[in-house]
Amino acid sequence: MYKKSVIIAILLFCSTSLWSQDSSGIPKTLSLQQCIDLAIQHNLQVKEAQFQSEIAKSNWSQAKGNLLPYINADITHGINDGRSIDPFSNGYVDQNVGFANYGLNANFLLWNGNSARNNAKQAALNYEAGKMDWQQQKDNITISVILAYLQEQSVAEQLEAARQQVLVTRSQEDRLKILNDQGATSPASYYDLKGQRASDELNVINLENSLQNARLALTQLMNISYDTAIQFQKLTTSGLPSLYGANMQDIFQLATQKLAMVQAANFKKSAAEYDVKAAKGAMLPSLYLNGGLGTNYSSIATRSYLTGISDMETDQYVLIDNVKVPVIAPVSSYASQKISYGDQWKNNFNSFISIGLRIPILQGLQAKNRVQQAKINLEKLSFQASSVQIELRREIEQAYMNMQASFKRLAKLNEQVSDFGESFRIAEIKFNEGAITSVDYLIARNNVMQAQNNLIIAKYDYLLRTKILDFYQGSLTF
């Protein structure tokens, strides 16, 4: 019974998950964080920055590898036919010879003015800059998504208020229709309300179209197919927010420490400094250590061995009593035997070690020009790093002033909504009692409606301003 309940619960969960997502795996209801994650995942500029970061990482790995010894193993097998040199005897032979050569060579850079080490440090800093460029692209798309999401939320709230206003207007229209049918009110008042209801419904249609456009823009930022069924989670924005706490100087200080674009510019400048050092080092002598091991094999390599000794008469003689007596001498007998592969491997083994100094004298002015270009690049990147901070300070100052102005506007609009709301409440009572005309009523109603609409826009505008300042401080939350 317990297992059956568990299975039913799992099936219900899977069913719920299937109904909450479309065929592409996109949830039907998206939060701001999910929108940002999808945008980062699918954005083309983010992908491009990621590839560049991976290339920079590969370059760093290669720069570190250049500090290691270069080691090569050579293995050669072949057959010579006709007149050739026997690799065993090093003499000419005229027959079919099978041969093999084996070698292991190493080359190690001992010193070259620290050029290789500075290149490795430069590559490491370029990799860090690449990661920051990648993060900057993520930050850019994050801000764009927040802006689009808040626009969608603002229009959605305006649409909700407009629909409520249609209900209020329709209620008054229904009341006046009854009175008009009874001859108890002026027909003009009834048609004024009827025309206002049509205007309210037209406003709803316009806002519905604006909402679809806002959602389309948001899905395009996420690079996903637009689906009218997708809904966006409502943000909690109740109540009048308080004034942003941090000041401009604190925001700027945190931004220079945490913002990806500032760090990227600083990393690029530091990398350029090591590039200058590496270029200068390339103009100095280079010291190398070389070494190697080797052996070879020949298919016709042989060695002789003694098979026996016998006495044989020679051409020489001695006189004994004027008689020539031949001289008998021992003669050794030999036989040939091929040398085995293993014996040749050991017997022909050789090694070498050397140290070399390479002194650059004239290389078509390449080294000198590279130093000059590296210095120019350093000046350019230093200027860019300074420019980034100058531009950042300007942007923060402007964003902070926009935030303050937005807060003041929000506070004033909140007062206006309260005042116009009270005015409309009184006007509605008087209109229901027949003490004022429909024109006066609609003026009061439109005033409060416009104030409410402006308050909604100002509320999301202020929220956006605070999010931008949060972004500059590296403390963006959703």
C-alpha positions, 0 to 999 in steps of 0.5 A: 500500500505504501509503495503504491502511494509513492508511485502515485505521488511520483506520477502526479509530480511528473504529470505536474512537471509536464503540464508546467513546461512546453515541448522545448522544456521552457517552464510556463511560468518564469521568474526573473532569475529564470529569465536571466539564466535562459538569456545567459544560456542562449545569448549569442554575445555571451557564447562568443565571449565564452569561446574567446575565454576558452581560447585564452585558456588554451593559449595560457596552457600553451605558454606554460607548456613552452617552459617545459623541455621539448622531448622527441622520440624517433623510430625508423624501420626500413630496407635498403636494396643495392649499394648502401651503407651498412649502419652496423659497419658503416661501410658500403655493401651491395645487398638487401639490408634491413635497418632500424634506428631509435632515438630520444632527444630533449631540448630545454630552454635554460634562460632567454631573458625570462621572455618565456616566463613573462609570456606565460604570465601575460597569457595567464592575465589574458585568460583572467581578462577573458573570463571577465569579458565573459562575465561582462557579457553576462552582466550586460544581458542581465541588465537588459533582461531586468529592464525588459522584465520590469517593463513587462511587470509595469505594463501588466500592472497598468493593464490590471488597473485598467481592467478594474477601471472598466468594471467601475465605469461599466457599473456606473453605466449600468446604473445610469441606463436604468435611470435614463430608461426611467427618465430620472437622469439626463441622457447626456450623462448616460452617454458620457459614461457609455463613451468613457467605458468604450475609451476604457476598453480601448485603453485595455486593448492598447495595454494588452498589445503593449504587454504582448510586445513587452513579453515578445521583447523579453523572450527575444532577449532569452532567444527562445520562441515566443509563446503567448502561454508563457507567464511571468512571475509577479514581483513584490512591489507593495508599499512606498520603498525607502530612499536608496541607502548607499552614496555615490562614492561608496558605490564607485569604490565597490564598482572598481573592485567588483565590476567585471569590465573594470577588472577586465581592463586592469587584467589587460593592462597588466598582461600588456606590461608582461608583454613588454618584458617578454619582448625585451627578453627576446632581444637577449641571448638564449641558453639551451641544454640538449641531450639524447639517446640512440641505438640502431640495428642492421639485418646483416650485422654478424660476428665471427667465432672460433670453431677449431685449430689445426696444424697446416703446412705453410710456404715457409721452410727451414734448412736442416742438413741442407734439406728444406723442411716445411714449417708447420703452423697452427691455423684457426677456423672461424664461422659467422653468426648474425648478431641478435636484435637485443644484442645490437640494441645494447651494443650500439647504444649511444648518448650525448649532452650539450649546451648551446648559446644563441645570440640574436644579432640581426633579425630584420629589426623584428625584436626591436619593433615588437618591443615598440609595438608592445609599449604602444599596446601598453599605453593604449590599454592603460588609457582604456583602463583609465577611461573605463573608470572615468566613464564608470564614475560618470555613469554612476553619478548619472544613475544615482541622480536618476535614482534620487529624481525617480524617488522624489517623483514616486513620493510626489505621485503617491501623494497625488494618488491619495489626493485625487483618490479622495477627490474622486471618492467625494465626486462619486458620492455627489454624482450618485446623488445628482449633485454634479454633472457627468463631466465633473465626475469624469474629470475627477475619475480620469485624474485619479486614473492617470495618477495611478498609472503614473505611480505604477510607471514611477514605481518600476522606474525607481526599482530599475534605478536601484537595480542598476546601482546594485549591479554597480556594487556587485550586489544584484539580487532578484 
